[in-house]
Structures are given as structure tokens and as C-alpha cells.
Amino acid sequence: LPATFRDAVKVSRALGCRYLWIDSLCIIQGDGGDFNQEAKHMEQVYSGAYCVLAVSRAASHYAGFLHPRKERDFVALGEDNEPPFYICENIDDFNAHVLEGDLNSRGWVLQEHALARRTIFFTEHQAYWECGEGVRCETMMRMRNDLAAFLGDPSFPRLIETAKQGERIIHYQNLYKRYARLGLTNDYDRPMAIDGLQHRILGALKSQGGFGVFDEGTKKKGLLRRSLLWHRANETPQLKRIVFPKDRTISVVPSWSWMAYTGAIEYEQLEFGGVEWEELQSPWSGGDEVLTEMRC
């Protein structure tokens, strides 16, 4: 086994876990594989795991992650005949070590992160523990991060369920903006790699929809309208239409969804409660088609 897999076996045994799931081994890749069948079950795999091990900055499967670390610099202060007081280098940075790490630049990992009940992140500096109570590190510090609190919630997406309408919209928009900036080996996995999270968000919002768009019905249209107010982000020169293979689980994506394109997205930042919507009829529709006009 590659070194990273061997280290994962050691940690699993130390935790008293009998089984270890490694997706690149447990899912048969390539032609004739079972990816199409197994990808739809990722929500159950990661949400049902006792603990997820995340190697945030390993260069490859052969790098391993249980390595001796460099000792931290420190200064000892104190007077004669008194115990010394130590001041050491601060190494607590969950954002830089984990959220901005190589692992979290991959599209599939966002869903795995959010669905896990508890996660141990291994970095070159220290290990971080994340669960519903927050993030803790080896230095015993408890850390707070808004994105980590949202994604690390074992009952994801509880924050959406308890939030007001405007906060709900901001939560899912931030999630999609982050996801759209992540990398995928195959662009056509863009809707599938977040499908498990989307199903949970649909349930939390008590709405219908799909492909990044939510619809509460005819009485409430805020979610639908806000979902459609996406546009190309400035760092993306152009949106490129994705070609979806016919043999994939998701083979057709509507053109009005950002999941049909590659590249980063943003949403129009409109004031909540400060926009008026007026329904208009197209003069060329014969009276059947209704358009919507937005006034800020």
C-alpha cells in the first residue's frame, strides 16, 4: 500500500475502528468501473462514518502523513528560583493549514467535509479535530471559523434550518461560490460532486429544485429569484459549456444553471427587502408567457 494509505490504517487501528474506507480503492475507477453507481451513495458513506481522516497537504498517496515535525521555537522567561514561563511560536491557523490546503481545493472534498460527523485534519504543522462543537488543535486551543462552523456541522445544514430567510440565502450562495472555484478532474462531475449536499439543502429549505436553484412555490419566490441571480466571477475570463457524457448519472444540465459551465461565479448582492418584483406579460407570447421585472 502507498504510505498515505498505510498511515490511515495505523490511525484507524489506534481509534479502534475495524473498517477503513478509501474511495480510490473502494470505488472501481475508469472504464467498466462502478463509479456511476457508487457516486450517488457518497452522502451515506461520509455521513455514516465514525470519523473522516483528511490529509490536507500530502503531495500524493505515496507521501504519508505521520511524520516527525520540526520543534517549535520558544523563549523561556523567569527569575532565579522560580519556574520558567515559556512563550512559543503560534502555529494555530485552521484557515491556512486546512481550508486553503491542497485537499480542500478539490470539488468532491467540499461535500465530504460537510457530510462528515467528525474529521481529523493532518497538516505539516499539527492535527486539527473538527466536530459539532467546533475546531480544536493539538495546542488545545478551541478555534472559531464561520465557514468551518457551517461545513463542520454534523447535522448539516442545521444553520440553514434555523436561520432567517436572508441568512439562508447567504449561506447557500457562499457555499456555491466556494464550490464553483474548486477543481475537478472531470468537469462533467460538477453537479454530481455536490449532489448530496444539495439534497440536504432542499430538505432544509422545504423547497423543490436542483442544479443550484431552489423553488419554494408560487406564494414565495425569493429563493427562486435569488438562485438565478448568478453571473461569471471577475477572475473567470469566460464560462465554458460542459459536455456531459450520456452514460453519466447526470447527463443533462439546463443552460440557466451555473452547473452547466466551468468557472467561478458570484451572485448579485441586492438588499433584502429593497427589491420590488413585478410580473409582466410578453407582447409576443399570446398572453401565456409571464416575465419578471426587477426594480431596485
BAFI-3210 file (N, C-alpha, C; in Angstrom, 3 decimals, decimal comma, padded with zeros to 6 digits):
// residues 296
n [1|2|3|4|5|6|7|8|9|10|11|12|13|14|15|16|17|18|19|20|21|22|23|24|25|26|27|28|29|30|31|32|33|34|35|36|37|38|39|40|41|42|43|44|45|46|47|48|49|50|51|52|53|54|55|56|57|58|59|60|61|62|63|64|65|66|67|68|69|70|71|72|73|74|75|76|77|78|79|80|81|82|83|84|85|86|87|88|89|90|91|92|93|94|95|96|97|98|99|100|101|102|103|104|105|106|107|108|109|110|111|112|113|114|115|116|117|118|119|120|121|122|123|124|125|126|127|128|129|130|131|132|133|134|135|136|137|138|139|140|141|142|143|144|145|146|147|148|149|150|151|152|153|154|155|156|157|158|159|160|161|162|163|164|165|166|167|168|169|170|171|172|173|174|175|176|177|178|179|180|181|182|183|184|185|186|187|188|189|190|191|192|193|194|195|196|197|198|199|200|201|202|203|204|205|206|207|208|209|210|211|212|213|214|215|216|217|218|219|220|221|222|223|224|225|226|227|228|229|230|231|232|233|234|235|236|237|238|239|240|241|242|243|244|245|246|247|248|249|250|251|252|253|254|255|256|257|258|259|260|261|262|263|264|265|266|267|268|269|270|271|272|273|274|275|276|277|278|279|280|281|282|283|284|285|286|287|288|289|290|291|292|293|294|295|296]
n.u [000,836|000,442|002,228|000,571|-001,881|-001,112|-000,507|-003,070|-004,299|-002,931|-003,836|-006,575|-006,620|-005,583|-007,707|-009,517|-011,140|-012,638|-013,017|-011,938|-012,520|-011,429|-011,777|-010,600|-009,756|-011,957|-013,904|-014,287|-012,398|-012,400|-013,001|-015,610|-015,840|-017,441|-018,223|-020,403|-022,535|-021,745|-021,113|-023,440|-023,995|-022,349|-023,127|-024,261|-022,049|-020,088|-021,515|-022,219|-019,862|-017,667|-015,488|-013,769|-010,739|-008,573|-006,089|-004,475|-002,393|-000,803|001,453|001,037|-000,384|001,706|003,180|002,590|001,597|002,160|004,565|007,651|007,719|009,010|010,461|008,907|009,897|010,880|010,835|012,207|011,179|011,760|012,572|015,334|015,182|012,525|009,854|010,217|008,667|007,169|007,205|005,986|006,173|003,356|001,231|-001,308|-003,567|-006,170|-007,500|-005,480|-003,964|-005,796|-008,415|-007,462|-005,771|-004,203|-005,873|-008,452|-008,910|-010,154|-013,075|-014,832|-014,225|-015,397|-018,084|-017,640|-016,446|-018,519|-020,483|-019,410|-019,453|-017,489|-014,111|-010,636|-007,985|-004,919|-001,985|001,117|001,971|000,420|-002,235|-005,742|-008,909|-012,272|-015,670|-019,164|-018,921|-017,078|-013,723|-010,701|-007,222|-003,883|-002,547|-004,401|-006,120|-009,299|-010,972|-012,593|-014,459|-016,337|-017,018|-016,072|-017,735|-020,170|-019,738|-018,669|-020,674|-022,244|-024,879|-025,513|-027,637|-027,882|-027,637|-028,864|-031,488|-032,264|-031,917|-032,840|-034,670|-033,057|-030,469|-030,371|-030,260|-027,800|-026,066|-026,301|-025,550|-022,882|-021,783|-022,070|-020,581|-018,025|-017,705|-017,825|-015,362|-013,586|-011,519|-011,987|-011,308|-012,712|-014,744|-017,443|-018,362|-019,322|-022,107|-022,666|-020,764|-021,602|-024,088|-025,179|-025,094|-026,799|-029,293|-029,747|-029,897|-032,162|-034,108|-033,859|-034,658|-037,188|-038,095|-038,413|-036,416|-033,151|-029,832|-028,529|-030,539|-033,351|-036,792|-039,539|-042,197|-045,341|-046,270|-044,118|-041,282|-038,717|-036,397|-036,156|-035,753|-033,446|-031,695|-031,282|-029,858|-027,092|-023,761|-020,906|-017,775|-015,263|-012,640|-012,811|-012,307|-014,103|-017,182|-017,367|-019,192|-020,112|-019,624|-021,610|-021,251|-023,310|-023,616|-023,415|-024,579|-025,817|-026,607|-027,654|-027,849|-029,532|-029,320|-029,582|-028,446|-025,592|-024,127|-023,843|-021,620|-018,082|-015,892|-015,626|-018,219|-020,380|-022,895|-025,549|-025,484|-027,973|-030,024|-031,819|-035,289|-035,354|-036,007|-038,261|-040,573|-042,123|-044,613|-044,716|-046,245|-045,262|-045,437|-045,324|-046,060|-048,619|-050,147|-049,650|-047,109|-045,217|-043,226|-040,644|-039,955|-037,382|-036,992|-034,886]
n.v [-001,200|002,328|004,932|006,882|005,546|003,439|004,846|005,774|003,376|002,800|004,923|004,372|001,903|002,755|004,299|002,368|001,444|-000,863|-000,980|000,592|003,056|003,828|005,869|005,847|003,258|001,703|002,321|001,378|002,617|004,267|002,922|000,570|000,526|001,062|003,628|005,350|004,119|004,082|006,735|008,148|007,310|008,546|010,400|008,824|007,282|009,098|010,590|008,568|007,667|006,877|008,514|010,862|010,898|013,356|014,291|017,032|018,285|016,481|015,471|013,342|009,999|008,548|009,939|009,908|010,780|010,738|011,985|012,927|016,114|019,438|021,010|023,568|027,003|028,601|030,696|030,988|032,443|033,997|034,373|033,920|030,949|030,510|028,849|028,460|030,486|029,815|031,000|030,333|029,693|030,574|028,326|027,912|027,866|027,347|028,095|028,643|026,254|024,190|024,875|026,294|024,478|021,958|019,723|020,723|022,127|020,632|019,651|017,484|017,145|019,129|018,375|015,982|016,985|018,516|016,586|014,847|013,615|013,963|015,047|014,480|016,466|016,267|018,024|019,628|020,982|020,495|018,465|018,840|018,792|018,401|018,874|018,885|020,620|022,480|023,518|022,072|022,047|020,576|022,134|022,604|024,681|026,149|026,814|029,194|029,462|030,784|029,555|026,980|026,310|026,114|024,121|022,104|021,202|018,506|017,940|018,931|020,692|022,464|025,137|026,489|025,668|026,904|029,577|032,954|034,069|035,704|035,122|032,407|032,381|033,673|031,793|029,469|030,611|031,409|028,890|027,736|029,551|029,106|026,388|026,464|027,439|025,437|022,626|020,021|016,791|015,833|017,883|017,399|016,279|018,239|018,851|016,435|016,122|017,654|016,892|015,409|017,262|019,190|017,885|017,736|020,453|021,201|019,821|021,155|023,730|023,230|023,055|022,744|021,826|022,016|021,573|023,814|025,678|026,846|026,428|027,674|027,630|029,050|031,043|032,031|033,482|034,227|032,587|031,288|033,443|034,650|032,510|032,410|034,662|034,643|035,137|035,298|035,225|037,761|036,790|034,772|034,368|033,558|031,721|028,318|025,967|022,827|019,542|016,823|013,393|010,827|008,497|009,090|009,522|012,007|013,502|015,584|019,036|022,023|025,079|027,444|027,054|027,422|025,164|024,017|024,990|025,706|027,344|030,157|031,687|034,444|036,093|038,443|041,124|042,123|044,271|042,937|042,902|045,278|045,242|045,313|043,239|042,749|041,312|040,835|040,693|039,192|040,833|039,260|036,745|035,787|035,967|033,926|033,636|034,703|037,294|038,499|041,481|043,281|045,689|047,910]
n.w [000,000|-000,646|001,173|002,411|002,622|004,301|006,642|007,226|007,900|010,289|011,940|011,994|013,326|015,780|016,643|017,137|015,125|012,975|010,248|007,230|004,877|001,725|-000,850|-003,435|-003,632|-002,946|-004,767|-008,023|-010,547|-013,810|-017,179|-017,314|-014,604|-011,349|-010,768|-011,457|-010,167|-007,469|-006,778|-006,200|-003,669|-001,885|000,028|002,065|002,777|003,835|005,751|007,449|008,511|011,224|011,748|009,738|008,003|007,020|004,900|004,627|003,183|001,733|-000,796|-002,516|-002,808|-001,941|-000,138|002,607|006,027|008,726|010,033|011,714|013,295|012,951|015,752|017,682|017,871|020,906|023,844|027,036|029,997|033,149|036,653|038,966|040,922|040,403|038,658|035,117|032,536|029,533|026,213|023,108|019,542|017,602|016,050|015,227|012,787|011,247|008,958|006,987|007,053|006,643|005,370|003,176|002,130|-000,030|-000,329|000,093|-002,179|-004,007|-005,730|-004,971|-002,300|-000,735|-000,292|001,109|003,404|004,557|005,061|006,912|010,268|012,168|011,884|011,394|010,677|009,133|009,066|007,990|010,181|012,530|013,970|013,457|015,011|014,203|014,894|015,824|017,937|017,309|016,348|017,311|018,219|018,402|020,235|022,099|021,802|021,208|018,275|016,121|013,200|010,632|008,159|008,667|010,786|009,496|007,479|009,048|010,667|012,165|011,723|009,254|006,967|009,496|010,274|008,195|008,515|010,900|010,421|009,399|006,458|004,726|005,705|005,169|002,379|001,949|003,109|001,402|-001,008|-000,507|-000,124|-002,711|-004,227|-003,249|-003,904|-006,713|-007,351|-006,965|-007,951|-010,388|-011,610|-013,784|-015,590|-016,002|-013,681|-012,076|-011,241|-009,878|-007,828|-005,734|-005,188|-003,032|-000,897|-001,929|-001,928|000,811|001,476|000,016|001,484|003,950|003,280|002,570|-000,082|-003,677|-006,530|-008,067|-009,459|-008,392|-008,013|-006,240|-005,448|-003,913|-004,510|-005,720|-003,963|-002,492|-003,771|-003,393|-003,032|-005,516|-007,321|-006,278|-006,552|-009,272|-009,831|-010,533|-011,804|-013,992|-012,345|-011,740|-011,946|-013,751|-017,083|-019,132|-019,370|-019,900|-021,668|-020,396|-021,558|-021,168|-020,669|-022,032|-020,594|-017,929|-014,507|-014,107|-016,906|-018,324|-018,038|-017,323|-019,243|-017,832|-015,408|-013,302|-012,990|-015,420|-016,598|-016,676|-014,303|-011,976|-009,973|-009,061|-007,051|-007,539|-005,361|-003,775|-001,843|000,867|001,019|-000,265|-002,893|-005,565|-007,218|-010,281|-012,236|-015,687|-018,909|-021,922|-025,039|-027,274|-026,627|-026,748|-024,530|-022,757|-021,680|-018,886|-017,757|-015,560|-013,903|-012,350|-009,866|-008,287]
ca.u [000,000|001,162|002,491|-000,596|-002,869|-000,598|-000,699|-004,505|-004,564|-002,421|-004,739|-007,845|-006,407|-005,439|-009,047|-010,351|-012,082|-012,370|-013,089|-011,413|-012,985|-010,582|-012,615|-009,873|-009,640|-013,263|-014,684|-013,531|-012,302|-012,159|-013,984|-016,053|-015,904|-018,771|-018,315|-021,756|-023,413|-021,295|-021,034|-024,701|-024,078|-021,328|-023,757|-024,396|-020,724|-019,393|-022,327|-022,278|-018,532|-017,338|-014,577|-013,123|-009,346|-008,291|-004,671|-004,705|-001,337|000,068|001,714|000,483|-000,688|002,958|003,882|002,332|001,301|002,592|005,994|008,138|007,604|010,021|010,115|008,585|010,783|010,298|011,674|011,925|011,283|011,606|013,620|016,003|014,414|011,115|009,652|010,247|007,444|007,557|006,465|006,369|005,648|001,950|001,071|-002,737|-004,127|-007,036|-007,840|-004,357|-003,485|-006,833|-009,373|-006,730|-004,839|-004,351|-007,022|-009,701|-009,063|-010,833|-014,523|-015,508|-013,904|-016,323|-019,218|-017,158|-016,224|-019,796|-021,291|-018,766|-019,840|-016,256|-012,982|-009,286|-007,180|-003,483|-001,213|002,545|002,231|-000,251|-003,526|-006,927|-010,109|-013,478|-016,958|-020,238|-018,557|-016,093|-012,417|-009,632|-005,938|-003,004|-002,157|-005,559|-006,920|-010,566|-010,974|-013,893|-014,397|-017,730|-017,166|-015,899|-018,935|-021,227|-019,410|-018,342|-021,861|-022,602|-026,280|-025,604|-027,309|-028,691|-027,620|-029,873|-032,811|-032,574|-031,646|-033,881|-034,650|-031,886|-029,284|-030,394|-029,795|-026,364|-025,370|-026,162|-024,790|-021,466|-021,394|-021,935|-019,468|-016,789|-017,633|-017,575|-013,953|-012,778|-011,142|-012,477|-010,587|-013,650|-015,688|-018,829|-018,750|-019,697|-023,361|-022,690|-019,866|-022,259|-025,483|-025,611|-025,349|-027,970|-030,488|-029,953|-030,330|-033,555|-034,932|-033,830|-035,419|-038,549|-038,330|-038,069|-035,375|-031,989|-028,817|-028,190|-031,697|-034,375|-038,108|-040,470|-043,574|-045,898|-046,503|-042,833|-040,402|-037,409|-035,321|-036,023|-035,174|-032,065|-030,895|-030,989|-029,087|-025,661|-023,058|-019,489|-016,899|-014,269|-011,412|-013,080|-012,395|-015,346|-017,815|-017,313|-020,252|-019,609|-020,224|-021,887|-021,401|-024,659|-023,658|-023,267|-025,813|-026,382|-026,112|-028,255|-027,939|-030,137|-028,391|-029,698|-027,739|-024,145|-023,508|-023,649|-020,445|-016,890|-015,526|-016,141|-019,432|-020,787|-024,324|-025,876|-025,658|-029,102|-030,521|-033,007|-036,425|-035,249|-036,228|-039,653|-040,731|-043,385|-044,817|-045,082|-046,565|-044,585|-046,395|-045,213|-046,307|-050,015|-050,812|-049,350|-045,795|-045,092|-041,866|-040,483|-039,117|-036,825|-036,734|-034,148]
ca.v [000,000|003,600|005,372|007,582|004,531|002,721|005,718|005,774|002,114|002,960|005,802|003,654|000,929|003,492|004,753|001,204|001,240|-002,119|-000,816|001,833|003,300|004,683|005,909|005,480|001,803|001,059|002,581|000,969|003,768|004,036|002,204|-000,676|000,651|001,243|004,993|005,891|003,536|004,375|008,175|008,604|006,854|009,211|011,036|007,817|006,839|010,082|010,955|007,418|007,304|007,222|009,654|011,031|011,319|014,257|014,638|018,323|018,806|015,437|015,674|012,214|008,831|007,931|010,866|009,651|011,990|010,587|012,277|013,787|017,535|020,349|021,592|024,997|027,925|029,096|031,503|030,732|033,635|033,723|034,847|032,859|030,204|030,441|028,026|029,288|030,709|029,596|031,607|029,576|030,113|030,253|027,552|027,646|028,582|026,376|028,594|028,444|024,871|023,237|025,370|026,710|023,416|021,321|018,814|021,473|022,756|019,653|019,799|016,406|017,192|020,026|017,563|015,055|017,785|018,927|015,439|014,103|013,970|014,433|014,935|014,798|017,007|016,137|019,007|019,548|021,684|019,807|017,878|019,575|017,976|019,182|018,201|019,844|021,556|023,432|023,025|022,102|021,640|019,915|023,086|022,653|025,870|025,981|027,823|029,532|029,868|030,742|028,530|025,684|026,035|025,721|022,850|021,098|020,854|017,104|017,884|019,825|022,116|022,961|026,600|026,948|025,385|027,822|030,962|033,716|033,879|036,327|034,376|031,142|032,644|033,960|030,534|028,586|031,307|031,294|027,509|027,522|030,359|028,390|025,145|026,759|027,784|024,250|021,882|018,668|016,111|015,821|018,993|016,926|015,879|019,464|018,705|015,232|016,229|018,389|016,457|015,023|018,484|019,858|017,203|018,140|021,850|021,205|019,422|022,200|024,879|022,760|023,551|021,888|022,434|021,245|022,261|025,093|026,575|026,410|026,993|027,475|027,591|030,288|032,069|032,618|033,353|034,799|031,633|031,061|034,617|034,816|031,415|032,668|035,905|034,362|035,601|034,941|035,998|038,544|036,036|033,801|035,091|033,212|030,474|027,308|024,963|021,483|018,448|015,731|012,090|010,274|007,362|009,545|009,601|013,296|013,682|016,789|020,148|023,160|026,160|028,547|026,680|027,591|023,838|023,624|025,691|025,747|028,682|030,714|032,500|035,350|036,410|039,854|041,474|043,036|044,471|042,159|043,764|046,529|044,967|045,066|042,371|042,973|040,364|041,453|039,759|039,463|041,146|038,262|035,406|035,383|036,019|032,761|033,734|035,765|037,705|039,158|042,670|043,587|047,108|048,105]
ca.w [000,000|-000,561|002,544|002,965|002,980|005,477|007,808|007,527|008,602|011,654|012,690|012,169|014,397|017,040|017,023|017,410|014,018|012,287|008,796|006,656|003,504|000,893|-002,054|-004,651|-003,643|-002,786|-005,980|-009,204|-011,434|-015,227|-017,993|-016,718|-013,152|-010,757|-010,251|-011,625|-009,162|-006,112|-006,514|-005,623|-002,283|-001,087|001,188|003,110|003,205|004,667|006,915|008,341|009,002|012,613|011,666|008,432|008,069|005,897|004,787|003,981|002,303|001,191|-002,224|-003,257|-001,980|-001,503|000,752|004,018|006,806|010,120|010,008|012,802|012,973|013,459|017,042|017,627|018,578|022,154|024,729|028,449|030,829|034,574|037,544|039,712|041,923|040,018|037,450|033,897|031,767|028,146|025,107|021,915|018,247|017,359|014,812|015,049|011,635|010,578|007,627|006,072|007,038|006,239|004,382|001,977|001,785|-001,341|-000,331|000,015|-003,491|-004,856|-005,664|-004,247|-000,876|-000,042|000,146|002,125|004,608|005,143|005,465|007,990|011,636|012,816|010,963|011,855|009,585|009,356|008,306|008,280|011,432|013,626|013,613|013,898|015,213|013,943|015,087|016,050|018,995|016,822|015,914|018,309|017,667|019,363|021,272|022,996|021,546|020,507|017,232|015,540|011,800|010,163|007,132|009,312|011,578|008,563|006,847|010,048|011,446|011,909|011,293|008,090|007,150|010,606|010,280|007,243|009,073|011,992|010,019|008,721|005,004|004,130|006,107|004,428|001,016|002,011|003,390|000,245|-002,045|-000,158|-000,381|-004,146|-004,723|-002,908|-004,672|-008,127|-007,506|-006,705|-009,138|-010,635|-012,683|-014,904|-015,443|-016,007|-012,325|-011,343|-010,486|-009,055|-006,684|-004,653|-005,224|-001,693|-000,127|-002,477|-001,436|002,206|001,491|-000,441|002,615|004,973|002,780|002,245|-001,434|-004,795|-007,338|-008,445|-010,256|-007,785|-007,999|-005,293|-005,751|-002,798|-004,982|-006,271|-002,946|-002,137|-004,929|-003,092|-003,276|-006,954|-007,968|-005,821|-007,101|-010,682|-009,963|-010,557|-013,000|-014,054|-011,470|-012,480|-012,212|-014,813|-018,365|-019,810|-018,961|-020,956|-021,518|-020,135|-022,327|-020,245|-021,327|-021,914|-019,677|-016,543|-013,730|-014,515|-018,274|-018,892|-017,089|-018,035|-019,561|-016,878|-014,186|-013,350|-013,017|-016,818|-017,107|-015,842|-013,866|-010,728|-010,091|-007,990|-007,057|-007,381|-003,958|-003,674|-000,481|001,197|001,306|-001,004|-004,309|-005,933|-008,382|-010,976|-013,321|-016,954|-019,984|-023,180|-026,122|-028,344|-026,089|-026,882|-023,222|-021,932|-021,057|-017,898|-017,475|-014,272|-013,934|-011,047|-009,639|-007,044]
c.u [000,871|001,241|001,287|-001,668|-002,416|-000,779|-002,168|-004,908|-004,108|-003,365|-006,060|-007,726|-006,290|-006,781|-009,973|-011,379|-011,680|-012,281|-012,562|-011,882|-012,013|-011,231|-011,878|-009,628|-011,001|-014,198|-013,813|-013,565|-012,174|-013,273|-014,334|-016,144|-017,320|-018,965|-019,734|-022,708|-023,041|-021,296|-022,295|-024,860|-023,077|-021,909|-023,860|-023,038|-020,109|-020,213|-022,413|-020,947|-018,357|-016,455|-013,969|-011,699|-009,033|-006,820|-004,592|-003,643|-000,376|000,225|001,108|000,142|000,571|003,699|003,728|001,999|001,685|004,107|006,391|008,076|008,758|009,549|009,853|009,629|010,098|011,339|011,245|012,185|011,130|012,777|014,230|015,063|012,915|010,974|009,627|008,861|007,834|006,623|006,926|005,676|004,195|001,811|-000,397|-003,288|-004,950|-007,357|-006,722|-003,973|-004,505|-007,689|-008,698|-005,705|-005,145|-005,597|-008,324|-009,827|-009,794|-012,342|-015,222|-015,336|-014,855|-017,511|-018,801|-016,962|-017,543|-020,594|-020,707|-019,250|-018,651|-015,096|-011,687|-008,484|-005,703|-002,763|000,261|002,894|001,646|-001,538|-004,642|-008,098|-011,335|-014,712|-018,006|-019,940|-017,505|-014,811|-011,436|-008,348|-005,060|-002,560|-003,279|-006,399|-008,217|-010,708|-012,368|-013,683|-015,791|-017,944|-017,030|-017,120|-020,078|-020,960|-019,167|-019,500|-022,248|-024,047|-026,507|-026,922|-028,166|-028,743|-028,634|-031,268|-033,222|-032,421|-032,881|-033,674|-033,401|-030,606|-029,214|-029,817|-028,290|-025,568|-025,206|-025,423|-023,286|-020,946|-021,150|-020,793|-018,133|-016,629|-017,263|-016,124|-013,028|-012,550|-011,750|-011,651|-011,420|-014,683|-017,130|-019,281|-019,279|-021,042|-023,351|-021,887|-020,462|-023,717|-026,000|-025,925|-026,608|-029,258|-030,789|-030,443|-031,775|-034,492|-035,000|-034,659|-036,872|-038,965|-038,041|-036,926|-034,266|-031,040|-028,527|-029,314|-032,768|-035,681|-039,068|-041,922|-044,064|-046,059|-045,212|-041,865|-038,999|-036,260|-035,084|-035,319|-033,720|-031,158|-030,447|-030,121|-027,584|-025,060|-021,599|-018,673|-015,805|-013,020|-011,583|-013,240|-013,689|-015,879|-017,823|-018,364|-019,636|-020,358|-020,379|-022,052|-022,785|-024,746|-023,499|-024,616|-026,548|-025,796|-026,669|-028,375|-028,487|-029,167|-028,465|-029,008|-026,243|-023,430|-023,283|-022,369|-019,263|-016,662|-016,218|-017,360|-019,543|-022,296|-024,499|-026,178|-026,736|-029,599|-031,786|-034,134|-036,393|-035,460|-037,706|-039,693|-042,106|-043,489|-045,343|-045,408|-045,847|-045,617|-046,359|-045,595|-047,729|-050,736|-050,475|-048,057|-045,745|-043,620|-041,830|-039,543|-038,661|-036,555|-036,051|-034,404]
c.v [001,249|004,090|006,066|006,591|003,751|003,551|005,777|004,500|002,219|003,813|005,095|002,625|001,620|003,995|003,590|000,932|-000,004|-001,944|000,554|001,928|004,251|004,720|005,479|003,980|001,123|001,318|002,247|002,103|003,329|003,290|000,871|-000,635|000,883|002,645|005,536|005,369|003,995|005,863|008,698|008,205|007,561|009,904|010,050|007,395|007,828|010,508|009,805|007,019|007,708|008,461|009,681|011,534|012,136|014,653|015,910|018,722|017,723|015,624|014,566|011,098|008,219|008,782|010,499|010,933|011,876|010,750|013,060|015,250|018,331|020,945|023,088|025,818|028,421|029,905|031,216|032,008|033,247|034,261|033,661|032,261|030,181|029,577|028,913|029,392|030,669|030,342|030,918|030,122|029,673|029,528|027,268|028,498|027,600|026,811|028,302|026,978|023,900|023,789|025,808|025,667|022,785|020,448|019,568|022,307|021,832|019,714|018,739|016,535|018,102|019,245|016,598|015,764|018,088|017,745|014,690|014,570|014,505|014,157|015,251|015,241|016,902|017,124|018,872|020,208|020,960|019,192|018,743|018,603|018,868|018,321|019,287|020,873|022,567|022,753|023,150|021,590|021,051|020,852|023,340|023,907|025,476|027,139|028,005|030,036|029,718|029,659|027,147|025,323|025,566|024,343|021,747|020,686|019,403|016,923|018,820|019,602|022,752|024,485|027,178|026,764|026,421|029,290|031,625|033,615|034,468|035,584|033,035|031,323|032,890|032,680|029,697|029,275|031,226|029,885|027,275|028,348|029,679|027,146|025,412|027,123|026,582|023,461|020,491|018,055|016,085|016,921|018,512|016,354|017,058|019,337|017,519|015,392|017,010|017,964|016,072|016,222|019,177|019,209|017,595|019,581|021,965|020,823|020,497|023,408|024,536|023,259|022,464|022,542|021,461|022,077|023,663|026,091|025,990|027,145|026,643|027,361|028,966|031,389|032,779|032,395|033,890|033,860|031,423|032,231|034,816|033,726|031,694|033,909|035,653|034,911|035,178|035,832|036,682|037,741|034,972|034,539|034,813|031,897|029,515|026,238|023,570|020,479|017,252|014,416|011,501|009,134|007,776|009,584|010,898|013,618|014,925|017,839|021,353|024,326|027,312|028,244|026,900|026,244|023,335|024,208|025,500|027,179|029,130|031,590|033,448|035,523|037,917|040,138|042,548|043,100|043,643|043,100|045,067|046,374|044,698|044,230|042,618|042,010|041,095|040,365|040,170|039,755|040,128|036,857|034,931|035,329|034,870|032,916|034,938|036,043|038,390|040,338|042,956|045,082|047,263|049,506]
c.w [000,000|000,885|003,178|003,393|004,215|006,741|008,203|008,260|010,055|012,500|012,963|013,286|015,746|017,551|017,361|016,334|013,224|010,776|008,387|005,208|002,836|-000,479|-003,317|-004,749|-003,660|-003,962|-007,181|-010,226|-012,896|-015,931|-017,345|-015,213|-012,668|-010,204|-010,331|-010,567|-007,753|-005,782|-005,851|-004,158|-001,374|000,140|002,342|003,655|004,188|005,881|007,908|008,933|010,461|012,647|010,271|008,652|006,826|005,928|003,955|002,975|001,804|-000,314|-003,072|-002,282|-001,378|-000,471|002,220|004,758|008,275|010,185|011,260|012,370|013,566|014,779|016,893|018,378|019,845|022,922|026,159|029,246|032,293|035,371|038,281|040,743|041,630|038,762|036,209|033,260|030,298|027,186|023,826|020,669|018,087|016,021|014,520|013,906|010,810|009,157|006,627|005,944|006,464|005,104|003,087|001,535|000,438|-001,398|-000,547|-001,254|-004,462|-004,640|-004,842|-002,741|-000,108|000,507|001,248|003,460|005,312|005,681|006,653|009,360|012,421|011,871|011,693|010,634|009,965|008,449|008,667|009,608|012,641|013,098|014,192|013,982|015,016|014,165|015,332|017,119|018,555|016,388|017,066|017,668|018,765|020,479|022,269|022,827|020,848|019,534|016,669|014,130|011,231|009,116|007,739|010,142|010,693|007,979|007,863|010,925|011,157|011,495|010,111|007,351|008,247|010,635|009,305|007,816|010,110|011,611|009,428|007,213|004,362|004,455|005,384|003,028|000,997|002,234|002,126|-000,899|-001,767|-000,423|-001,868|-004,737|-004,433|-003,777|-006,131|-008,396|-007,294|-007,990|-009,192|-011,762|-013,955|-014,691|-015,353|-014,662|-011,511|-010,630|-009,528|-007,768|-005,524|-004,521|-003,840|-000,821|-000,617|-001,992|000,011|002,301|001,030|000,695|003,681|004,558|002,477|000,859|-002,458|-005,562|-007,654|-009,268|-009,716|-007,695|-007,091|-005,568|-004,622|-003,247|-005,385|-005,232|-002,547|-003,297|-004,664|-003,406|-004,767|-007,621|-007,568|-006,390|-008,526|-010,898|-009,863|-011,858|-012,914|-013,123|-012,285|-012,824|-013,288|-016,137|-019,119|-019,258|-020,145|-020,686|-021,369|-021,008|-021,394|-021,010|-021,066|-020,910|-018,219|-015,853|-014,025|-015,882|-018,958|-017,793|-017,840|-018,183|-018,575|-015,549|-014,348|-013,368|-014,440|-017,399|-016,162|-015,377|-012,597|-010,981|-008,905|-008,094|-006,931|-005,914|-003,827|-002,236|-000,259|001,606|000,546|-002,490|-004,544|-007,207|-008,999|-012,152|-014,559|-017,969|-021,257|-024,267|-027,255|-027,876|-026,288|-025,552|-022,307|-021,143|-020,119|-017,659|-016,121|-014,419|-012,515|-010,966|-008,293|-006,494]
res [l|p|a|t|f|r|d|a|v|k|v|s|r|a|l|g|c|r|y|l|w|i|d|s|l|c|i|i|q|g|d|g|g|d|f|n|q|e|a|k|h|m|e|q|v|y|s|g|a|y|c|v|l|a|v|s|r|a|a|s|h|y|a|g|f|l|h|p|r|k|e|r|d|f|v|a|l|g|e|d|n|e|p|p|f|y|i|c|e|n|i|d|d|f|n|a|h|v|l|e|g|d|l|n|s|r|g|w|v|l|q|e|h|a|l|a|r|r|t|i|f|f|t|e|h|q|a|y|w|e|c|g|e|g|v|r|c|e|t|m|m|r|m|r|n|d|l|a|a|f|l|g|d|p|s|f|p|r|l|i|e|t|a|k|q|g|e|r|i|i|h|y|q|n|l|y|k|r|y|a|r|l|g|l|t|n|d|y|d|r|p|m|a|i|d|g|l|q|h|r|i|l|g|a|l|k|s|q|g|g|f|g|v|f|d|e|g|t|k|k|k|g|l|l|r|r|s|l|l|w|h|r|a|n|e|t|p|q|l|k|r|i|v|f|p|k|d|r|t|i|s|v|v|p|s|w|s|w|m|a|y|t|g|a|i|e|y|e|q|l|e|f|g|g|v|e|w|e|e|l|q|s|p|w|s|g|g|d|e|v|l|t|e|m|r|c]
***
